[in-house]
């Protein structure tokens, strides 16, 4: 299994910025996609942003122009730069990775433990 360790969550005022980081470890052959979901209380988990190893990205419409995903393949790390934060961005943010372990043939989904982002008015 892959291990995903997140950092960077916290409390910020509306209009402020945060940068989330997630580092993957394990006997990983490759990580095809790495990115972030979020879930607010009482709401469904939603995809925020994802990035392939080749640099292709996708974003939720609600965060386009405000959030930027980046990835350091050598460090097995994905980042989420969050700018112009709004109270509706408040949620637990989960890192994910679609990966292959050495000796395996099927892509698996790994999840981080989640990090709380709270945006105050």
Phi, psi and omega per residue, in radians:
X1 nan 2.673 3.056
X2 -1.573 2.555 3.024
X3 -1.906 2.331 -3.132
X4 -2.139 2.122 -3.099
X5 -2.036 2.093 -3.076
X6 -1.787 2.701 3.045
X7 -2.706 2.849 3.015
X8 1.890 -0.134 3.108
X9 -1.227 2.884 3.129
X10 2.875 -2.869 -3.129
X11 -1.819 2.302 -3.140
X12 -2.514 2.628 3.083
X13 -1.368 2.675 3.065
X14 -0.936 2.378 -3.080
X15 1.597 -0.194 -3.129
X16 -1.481 -3.001 -3.053
X17 -2.350 2.646 2.998
X18 -2.479 2.687 3.047
X19 -2.195 2.072 3.088
X20 -1.646 2.544 3.098
X21 -2.266 2.612 3.099
X22 -2.541 2.172 -3.111
X23 -1.967 2.260 3.116
X24 -1.727 2.553 3.067
X25 -2.566 2.864 -3.107
X26 2.256 -3.111 3.137
X27 -1.437 1.223 -2.982
X28 -1.639 2.215 2.999
X29 -1.388 -0.789 3.133
X30 -2.805 2.702 3.006
X31 -2.084 1.885 -3.058
X32 -1.284 -0.791 -3.115
X33 -2.366 2.453 3.087
X34 -2.428 2.433 -3.116
X35 -3.093 -2.683 -2.962
X36 -2.438 2.354 2.881
X37 -1.926 2.883 2.996
X38 -2.487 2.708 3.133
X39 -2.530 2.111 3.036
X40 -1.640 2.701 3.138
X41 -0.954 2.275 3.123
X42 1.356 0.064 -3.125
X43 -2.077 2.808 3.086
X44 -1.264 2.627 3.005
X45 -1.195 2.354 -3.100
X46 -2.248 2.567 3.070
X47 -1.266 2.237 3.092
X48 -1.645 -0.904 -3.113
X49 -2.845 2.601 3.065
X50 -2.480 2.726 -3.113
X51 -2.536 2.305 3.070
X52 -1.412 2.915 3.100
X53 -1.108 -0.423 3.118
X54 -1.503 -0.083 3.053
X55 1.823 -0.013 3.079
X56 -1.259 2.448 -3.074
X57 -2.250 2.735 2.939
X58 -2.515 2.593 -3.078
X59 -2.329 2.620 2.908
X60 -1.130 2.509 -3.129
X61 -0.999 -0.578 -3.067
X62 -1.204 -0.285 -3.093
X63 -2.032 -0.083 3.139
X64 -1.035 2.353 -3.109
X65 1.519 -0.246 3.137
X66 -1.985 -0.647 -3.112
X67 -1.865 2.568 3.075
X68 -2.328 2.184 3.075
X69 -1.693 2.475 3.062
X70 -2.484 2.890 -3.010
X71 -2.620 2.402 3.038
X72 -1.995 1.752 -3.058
X73 -1.124 -0.633 -3.138
X74 -1.119 -0.635 3.129
X75 -1.590 -0.039 -3.101
X76 0.926 0.800 -3.039
X77 -2.237 2.436 3.030
X78 -2.118 2.534 -3.125
X79 -2.157 2.683 2.987
X80 -2.314 1.873 3.061
X81 -1.520 2.077 -3.077
X82 -1.992 2.011 3.139
X83 -2.043 2.842 3.131
X84 0.855 0.842 -3.052
X85 -1.142 2.521 -3.131
X86 -2.088 2.715 3.096
X87 -0.962 -0.570 3.127
X88 -1.225 -0.137 3.022
X89 -1.407 -0.144 3.141
X90 -1.066 2.165 -3.094
X91 -3.084 2.974 2.895
X92 -1.526 2.201 -3.121
X93 -1.776 2.244 -3.082
X94 -2.009 2.195 2.988
X95 -1.334 2.526 3.037
X96 -2.406 2.746 3.082
X97 -2.523 2.335 2.988
X98 -1.747 2.011 -2.878
X99 -2.438 2.854 2.975
X100 -2.047 2.241 2.972
X101 -1.436 2.668 3.081
X102 -1.077 2.236 -3.117
X103 1.608 -0.103 3.113
X104 -1.803 2.842 -3.089
X105 -2.159 -0.061 -3.076
X106 -2.078 2.352 3.108
X107 -1.226 2.328 3.113
X108 -2.001 2.743 3.093
X109 -1.832 2.174 3.045
X110 -1.966 2.632 -3.086
X111 -2.247 2.487 2.929
X112 -1.376 3.046 -3.082
X113 -1.371 -0.253 -3.109
X114 1.672 2.534 3.074
X115 -2.360 2.343 -3.053
X116 -1.388 2.263 2.990
X117 -2.049 2.118 3.134
X118 -2.136 2.174 -3.136
X119 -1.971 2.063 -3.102
X120 -1.631 2.696 3.097
X121 -1.398 nan nan
